[in-house]
Every structure is written in C-alpha cells, then in structure tokens.
Amino acid sequence: MRGGFARPLGTFAFSLPLLLLLALSGCSLFNPPAPVVEAAPPVAASAPEVASEPEAASAPEVASAPEATIEEKPLPRKPHFTLLRRRPPAPRRPERPAPPPAPAPAPLVTTRAIEHGTYRTLLDSAVQKTDHKVVGHAVDLVAGPDGKPVEIVVNLQGFMGIGDRKAGFPWSAVRVNTELGTPAITLALAPNQVPQPGGAAPQEKLPDEAGPTRLPMLDADIERADGGSVGRVVDVLLDSSASPLAVVLDVSGTLEKRHTIAANWSALHFVTKNHRLTAQLDLNAQQIGASPRYASGDLVLAVTPAAQTRPAASASASAPAPASTPAASAHGVK
C-alpha cells in the first residue's frame, strides 16, 4: 500500500547506533559517582641545586640480621631435667694406728734437793767449845774405809794469829748448828780434850796425805772407776746430825771458768788403791754437763749418776729382753 507518509531510509540507518549508545549510558546509571579529587596546589619552582663535590665511597654496610617482629615471640622451651647419678662412696681405708710415742731419753743424773737452812758448809766454819768460845775454824774432814767421817781437822787460832796450828778431834764430838749467823760447829769434848790456847793439841802431827784407812776429803781428787778424773773436793755439806750430805766438786777444765757441782755423799765409793784410800764417783762428762751448778747459800741440787740398767740375757732367742726401769728426771726429784 502506498498511502501515508513516506519513511526516509536514513532513519533506520541511525537508529541502531543510537540504541547502543542509550544502552551503554543506562548501564552507567547504576555505578557510583567517581570521587572528586582536589587538585594539589602548584609547587613553586625551587632554585637549582649547586653540584657538590663527589663523596668518597664508603665501605659497604654489613647486612644486619633481620629484626624479629614484635608479633613473632619465641615459644617457651620446655624444662629439661638431667638425671644426676651419684657415684658410690669410695671404700674407707682402714685407719692405721698412731705410732706409739717415742720413749723419753733416759736421764743422765738424778738429783736431791737440799733446802737452804738445813745444812752448813764445813770449810772455814767457826768451831766453838760448849761455852760458846770460838777456838778456830774447820779445815778438813777425814773419812774412813766405810765412807763415814772419823775426824775433823781444826785450825786452832793463837794469840793475834801467832801460833796457829792444826789439830784433829774425833768426829763423835762434832755438833752442827744449822741456824745461820751462829758458829756452825761445836766441839763437845771431855775436859782433858779441850784445846787450850798455846797448849798442846790432842794430835799435833797429822798426816796430810791419804793412807790405807784415812782420806782427807778437802782437795781430794775424785776419780771414776776407769781412772778418769771427775773433779776436786772443795767443800762438804753437813746436816744437823753432823752427817755429810754432799761434796762440792770443782769440775772445771783448765781453759774454762770455775764450774762446781754438788754430788751426793752416798754416791761416793771408797776403795783402797795402791795402798791409799780413794773416793770414786761414776760421773762421766755428759753427766757432769747435765748436773746443775752449785751456788753457795741457795737451794742445792745434789746429783747422783742415773743407774744404767742393762737388759738381762734372755733364756731363749725368742724371749724378749726386759724393759729398763725408767729413771728420774735429769733436773731432780725434790
């Protein structure tokens, strides 16, 4: 049919692109609007930098270990228990018994204390009669073969020292006074035995040397049994009963200062040798050195040689020898 308006052909030709454009624009309606970005202010142009001198090349830095982030924490370790094995105790060694103490050396001498005020010395002691009149001084003591005193020798004084003479009196008439400050010896004689000034003495002529039955003790040489010299008697100590307690010996050598000791009278041995009575004392050089010195007017320690006991011979070879008897100390028993 050919009525109506005539349709131009160009309408259909542009309709298809128009529809596509509408479709595309319609899809953009569902999208959110794009955010508005503010334009940054213009940056002012800076002055051109001056070129600096080239820096020296530094040593390359050592790469450090990457630091652990705070979030990464190491897990705690589980405790590890180590089993300790105890060693078994070492077996105890048997204790050795302590060695016995070494025996004390045997003493060389034993001593006896003679207290001051209990004795008087003989040499130069005043001799008086029973009426307290002094007639002289004692100068010697004569011992018999048994070691007992038998006579006293007195130096009788004359007028003003003129006519002095020695006289011997029996020891039985001797009395000893131990009180100091008084005459030490008193002669208790019979009337016919009392010495008179200027008169004859009972025994005018006295032998000065030892005989077979008598030994003047003052200045006598004391020897050992083997013939060795011990010392010279310089005095005798007497007790209140007129018994000799000890002899004082000068034991010093030729090049030494005077050294005196006191030896117990009981330690002396009286023997007849070459028709002469002699006194012996078994005191060797070591024992003399161990003896205390004698001091007049002080405590006296009279020595006696220590007994050197020897073990007796055993009956059989297997039997032990008997032990020696312990002796006293070298510095005395008081």
Secondary structure, 3 states (H helix, E strand, C coil): CCCCCCCCCHHHHHHHHHHHHHHHHHHHHHCCCCCCCCCCCCCCCCCCCCCCCCCCCCCCCCCCCCCCCCCCCCCCCCCCCCCCCCCCCCCCCCCCCCCCCCCCCCCCEEEEEECCCCCEECCCCEEEECCCCEEEEEEEEEECCCCCEEEEEEEECCECCECCEEEEEEHHHEEECCCCCCCCEEECCCHHHCCCCCCCCCCCCCCCCCCCCCEECCCCEEECCCCCEEEEEEEEEECCCCCEEEEEEECCCCCCCCCEEEEEHHHCEEEEECCEEEEECCCCHHHHHHCCCCCCCCCEEEEEECCCCCCCCCCCCCCCCCCCCCCCCCCCEC
